[in-house]
Amino acid sequence: MATTLATTPRHGVTLEKDPTAIVWFLAVVTDMATPAAQVHELVVTFEDVYDSQVEAAHRRAATIDGASVQILFAGDRSEAYTVVRTGQDFDGMLDLWLAQQPTSACIEQIV
């Protein structure tokens, strides 16, 4: 069963068990989808500060030789680290993540 991160209004994080939940992570990685893959930074994204999270990730990646910023979908942090080593069906996971979002939130993100 995956651990789902539920956010509180102040961006606090609580652990709740939900085997179907997908979380959107932002990662700074090197050697993605290889046995040598390394995670240099991994954060859960929040809609109201997403732009600043992306900017910070790019600044961090610029300081690491060969690093890139990746969007990852996973049930919890441990699974996100596995995704860095093994790769991911991005489109398939994006569809699963969108399916769990309230309809209004999905429409706002697409527009």
PyMOL commands that set and color helices and strands:
alter all, ss='L'
color gray80, all
select helices_A, chain A and resi 47-62+77-86+90-100+103-110
alter helices_A, ss='H'
color red, helices_A
select strands_A, chain A and resi 3-7+13-17+23-30+38-44+68-74
alter strands_A, ss='S'
color yellow, strands_A
deselect
rebuild
show_as cartoon
